Each structure stands twice: as C-alpha cells, then as structure tokens.
Amino acid sequence: MSERTAKALAKLDDLLPLVKGLPASTNSEELVESAEALRRAVAAFHMEAIRFRMFTVERLLKATGEARCLAVFDDVRHELETAGFHTRSHAAP
C-alpha cells in the first residue's frame, strides 16, 4: 500500500462489510467478488482493472438500491480520483 492508495483502500475496507451484509440476492456473490477484486486492483495500482471493477461494482450496487453502500462507493471513487486514478472509461457527465 502506498500513500496514494491508503485512503481509497480504507474506504474499500468500509465498503466490504456493508456489501457482505446486504440481503441475499441473485447478484450478491458477484457483488462481493467484484468488490474484493476492486480492492486487490487498487492495492496493485492496476489502472485497467480499477476502471473495470469500478464499473461492475457501481452497476451491481445501483441494482441493490442500497443508499449507504452507494455513498461509501462514491467516497471510494472520490479518493481514487483525488489520488490521480481514472475510475471511468469516459468523462463523467
């Protein structure tokens, strides 16, 4: 872990228990796996994996409609973008 990723990893550490605590659904397993993979991608500075996993986790979280998880996810995105990581394949609207 570096100083660049420390805050984002801390936010991901906040997000993971929330995701794991969500009620079971058809996407629960995929969401947990993708969130864990996102954490690994951030820890490894893997830019393409970060963008891919951010997209997947965001899509799955939006499907749950869980506001707390989405808020923490937005914090993760903010920390990554503040650290200079691109979290989207295109410019944000």
VOPAGU-2260 file (C-alpha; in pm, 1 decimal, decimal comma):
REM VOPAGU-2260
SITE   aa  ch    i         X         Y         Z
SITE  MET   A    0       0,0       0,0       0,0
SITE  SER   A    1     120,7     349,0     -72,9
SITE  GLU   A    2      12,1     689,5      44,7
SITE  ARG   A    3    -166,7     735,4    -290,2
SITE  THR   A    4    -395,9     440,4    -229,1
SITE  ALA   A    5    -423,1     441,3     151,1
SITE  LYS   A    6    -742,9     648,2     172,3
SITE  ALA   A    7    -914,9     458,5    -108,8
SITE  LEU   A    8    -821,8     124,8      49,0
SITE  ALA   A    9    -956,8     245,1     383,7
SITE  LYS   A   10   -1286,6     338,1     216,6
SITE  LEU   A   11   -1295,4      -1,4      44,7
SITE  ASP   A   12   -1241,3    -159,7     385,4
SITE  ASP   A   13   -1551,2      32,2     499,4
SITE  LEU   A   14   -1747,5     -79,1     193,4
SITE  LEU   A   15   -1669,2    -451,1     200,3
SITE  PRO   A   16   -1850,2    -533,9     527,7
SITE  LEU   A   17   -2152,4    -335,1     408,9
SITE  VAL   A   18   -2159,5    -528,2      81,7
SITE  LYS   A   19   -2118,0    -860,7     259,4
SITE  GLY   A   20   -2403,4    -767,4     493,6
SITE  LEU   A   21   -2655,1    -696,7     219,1
SITE  PRO   A   22   -2953,9    -930,9     195,0
SITE  ALA   A   23   -2902,4   -1227,0     -36,2
SITE  SER   A   24   -2998,6   -1167,3    -397,1
SITE  THR   A   25   -2916,9   -1303,6    -740,6
SITE  ASN   A   26   -2617,8   -1065,8    -762,8
SITE  SER   A   27   -2486,9   -1092,3    -405,7
SITE  GLU   A   28   -2199,3   -1327,1    -478,1
SITE  GLU   A   29   -2089,0   -1134,7    -787,3
SITE  LEU   A   30   -2101,3    -806,3    -595,7
SITE  VAL   A   31   -1884,6    -938,0    -311,0
SITE  GLU   A   32   -1635,3   -1093,6    -553,8
SITE  SER   A   33   -1617,3    -774,8    -762,0
SITE  ALA   A   34   -1573,5    -551,9    -456,7
SITE  GLU   A   35   -1291,8    -774,0    -328,7
SITE  ALA   A   36   -1132,3    -772,2    -675,9
SITE  LEU   A   37   -1156,4    -391,8    -679,7
SITE  ARG   A   38    -965,3    -376,4    -353,8
SITE  ARG   A   39    -694,1    -601,0    -497,5
SITE  ALA   A   40    -676,5    -386,0    -813,0
SITE  VAL   A   41    -635,0     -67,3    -609,8
SITE  ALA   A   42    -366,4    -227,0    -393,2
SITE  ALA   A   43    -182,9    -336,8    -709,9
SITE  PHE   A   44    -213,3       2,6    -890,7
SITE  HIS   A   45    -376,5    -180,9   -1183,4
SITE  MET   A   46    -547,3     102,2   -1372,7
SITE  GLU   A   47    -748,9    -100,7   -1620,9
SITE  ALA   A   48    -869,5    -337,8   -1350,2
SITE  ILE   A   49    -968,9     -41,0   -1133,2
SITE  ARG   A   50   -1184,3     106,5   -1411,6
SITE  PHE   A   51   -1341,1    -229,7   -1494,7
SITE  ARG   A   52   -1415,6    -319,6   -1132,4
SITE  MET   A   53   -1546,1      29,2   -1052,4
SITE  PHE   A   54   -1794,1      -3,3   -1337,3
SITE  THR   A   55   -1904,1    -350,2   -1226,8
SITE  VAL   A   56   -1935,0    -268,9    -857,1
SITE  GLU   A   57   -2125,3      51,5    -929,9
SITE  ARG   A   58   -2367,6    -129,5   -1161,3
SITE  LEU   A   59   -2432,5    -402,5    -905,4
SITE  LEU   A   60   -2469,2    -156,1    -617,8
SITE  LYS   A   61   -2719,4      50,9    -813,4
SITE  ALA   A   62   -2922,2    -266,2    -865,6
SITE  THR   A   63   -2941,9    -312,4    -487,4
SITE  GLY   A   64   -3057,6      44,6    -430,6
SITE  GLU   A   65   -2867,7      45,2    -100,3
SITE  ALA   A   66   -2801,1     414,7     -33,0
SITE  ARG   A   67   -2532,9     363,8     235,2
SITE  CYS   A   68   -2327,2     135,1      11,5
SITE  LEU   A   69   -2357,8     376,4    -279,6
SITE  ALA   A   70   -2245,4     666,5     -60,0
SITE  VAL   A   71   -1935,2     478,8      56,4
SITE  PHE   A   72   -1868,0     371,7    -304,1
SITE  ASP   A   73   -1880,8     738,5    -406,2
SITE  ASP   A   74   -1624,6     807,7    -132,5
SITE  VAL   A   75   -1401,3     535,8    -282,5
SITE  ARG   A   76   -1431,6     697,6    -625,9
SITE  HIS   A   77   -1352,1    1040,6    -483,3
SITE  GLU   A   78   -1039,9     913,3    -305,9
SITE  LEU   A   79    -917,6     732,7    -616,7
SITE  GLU   A   80    -974,8    1032,8    -842,8
SITE  THR   A   81    -810,6    1265,4    -590,3
SITE  ALA   A   82    -507,9    1033,1    -595,3
SITE  GLY   A   83    -494,5    1059,7    -975,6
SITE  PHE   A   84    -659,3     734,0   -1075,8
SITE  HIS   A   85    -910,0     734,3   -1359,6
SITE  THR   A   86   -1217,5     543,5   -1246,0
SITE  ARG   A   87   -1425,8     579,5   -1560,8
SITE  SER   A   88   -1367,4     483,4   -1921,3
SITE  HIS   A   89   -1508,5     821,1   -2025,4
SITE  ALA   A   90   -1553,8    1165,0   -1875,3
SITE  ALA   A   91   -1814,7    1187,7   -1603,5
SITE  PRO   A   92   -2139,0    1360,2   -1702,2
